[in-house]
Amino acid sequence: MNKLTNAVADYIKGIDPKARIMERENGLEMMFNHDSFTWICIAYIDEIKNRLCFYTLFPVSTQVDKYLVIIELVTRANRGNIHGTFEFDFDNGNILYRSLCNAFDGEITEKMIHETIYGSLVFAETHIIPIVLVLEENLPPSVALQMLHERSKKPKKEKNKEEFSQIFQIKLS
């Protein structure tokens, strides 16, 4: 592994010492625990151009009949988002969140790695609720996102898988 690749792997190991990290041709594929979920993430790394593109794969998938509402949800969620962007994979129904770090002529620092990876995970974790509301409770995307915005105004409360499962009466894996 090269310098940037090692730094990304070390950061992930700092989040979860039991993380499974596999080298890919152009980066890393990782599975690790963060807060309430087990996340699968892919880091595309260009050591020469000092670029890091980090994808967080959501732990729920979309059935074909729900594609349109999820596309609306991710489009609405992307509006005004300056950290990254949601993407939707039409081939398998996966929802991903992508964040990017580009050092241009400089070097990617630990702080930049933190902002790219941690920011992606936090954004993904906060948006799991509207995604589940749309997929499982058939709420319109605009209503689900409005609920997220209203919830974000309240004091933070400890969240975990059991809480999500109780709220939505589904099992998240």
ZIHU-V879327 format. One record per run of one state. SS is the DSSP state (~ for helix, > for strand, _ for the rest). FROM is the first residue (numbers start at 1). TO is the last residue. If there is no record, write none. Layout:
# ZIHU-V879327
ss=SS from=FROM to=TO
ss=SS from=FROM to=TO
This chain:
# ZIHU-V879327
ss=_ from=1 to=2
ss=~ from=3 to=15
ss=_ from=16 to=19
ss=> from=20 to=24
ss=_ from=25 to=26
ss=> from=27 to=34
ss=_ from=35 to=36
ss=> from=37 to=46
ss=_ from=47 to=50
ss=> from=51 to=61
ss=_ from=62 to=63
ss=~ from=64 to=78
ss=_ from=79 to=83
ss=> from=84 to=88
ss=_ from=89 to=93
ss=> from=94 to=102
ss=_ from=103 to=109
ss=~ from=110 to=137
ss=_ from=138 to=140
ss=~ from=141 to=153
ss=_ from=154 to=160
ss=~ from=161 to=168
ss=_ from=169 to=173
